[in-house]
Amino acid sequence: MRILIVEDDSEAGAYLVKAFREQGHVADHAADGLEGYAAATDGKYDVLIIDRMLPKLDGLSLISGLREQKIDTPALILSALGQVDDRVRGLRAGGDDYVSKPYAFSELLARVEALARRRGGPKPEETVYRVGDLELDRLAHKVVAAGQEIVLQPREFRLLEYLMKHAGQVVTRTMLLENVWDYHFDPQTNVIDVHISRLRAKIDKGRETPLLHTIRGAGYMIREGAR
């Protein structure tokens, strides 16, 4: 099962990611509403866990926006606001379940699994990603561009895999730090810039139109064609 956790409390987010991964699930973390919305729109998650009080875009607006875009991924609202009126507003905004803080993880896990079952069960994990003539095979750990194999270092492979998994979407530095480097803080280094530069030199070598784009002030995107 693939789970997206949208939680601005870094410790709470890290705890949930670790707890769900220990149960054998894939869990990603977004630190604010806009980042969560961008991640949720790819439709690759089985369940969303969304804190109600989020910076940049609150949880109810996030869910309403997804429903307006016809994205029906089950959403569980996790909030310290636990009065009846709060729960009703959450469900009317498009939420599928509502759990008040503090909570027991065992109950949260059971509710998330129930939401996934109602939707028809987890989606199979993709093993091959393609953008234009660029192909990444997760199982074979192989990258091919225009029929030629590209040799990547392990971290470069993880970086490209994450970018291709979110092809056509802006991927922020925070998303890369948490999902490629497993950092839940900003180390204030240029580690991302260095790896992006190395990756770009390998996958865009000889291309008239690059695949890897820097979106100024936002992050990075991999897509076919100019932005």
Secondary structure by P-SEA (a helix, b strand, c coil): cbbbbbccaaaaaaaaaaaaaaabbbbbbbccaaaaaaaaacccccbbbbbcccccccaaaaaaaaaaaccccbbbbbcccccaaaaaaaaaacccccccccccaaaaaaaaaaaaaaaccccccccccccccbbbbccccccccccbbbbbcaaaaaaaaaaaaaccccccaaaaaacccccccccccaaaaaaaaaaaaacccccccccccccccbbbbbbcccc
